[in-house]
């Protein structure tokens, strides 16, 4: 199965990895998933990266097929290989609603890593928090962490995070959500991005009274 990876085929594009992910998902092939996870520690970093790519592609197609690998992905968040870090965060994002208990346990690590890792990793960490905030059992904790991200994230990311987060805003948390965005909107230098944040604030204002 490793011989079907892009690296093994001496390909520089991702098509072989995407096709392999589709094939594994179609066959519900857990043996192949285990082989991919085992090779995340392969001596060849390109094979590591390709295996991670296939795994998070599987997560997009059939998250339940990799949902029991949460601990493996969390373990890679401390990797020195940045591609494995953001790849693992992408995989965790894809399985959040399939295995929320494991994700909840890992939130301290996810947050710590997201604050110092790549933009891609942070984007997926915020997506994880937004998904967790849709689940009653985890909503309060996840929303508090989400607000922390909105307060401290780079202004370039703020519009997207705000637009995604509005889905979990309700009468109990809308004031802090609105206040957080209002406190940051003037610091968004790019006009198009500032207007996106302002539109989110307007949507909040048009909903249930504060």
LINGI-V340687 format. One record per helix or strand of 2 or more residues. SS is the DSSP state (H for helix, E for strand). FROM is the first residue (numbers start at 1). LEN is the number of residues. Records with the same first field share a line. If there is no record, write none. Layout:
# LINGI-V340687
SS=FROM-LEN + FROM-LEN
This chain:
# LINGI-V340687
H=2-3 + 15-13 + 30-12 + 45-21 + 67-12 + 82-14 + 100-15 + 119-14 + 139-14 + 155-14 + 174-14 + 191-16
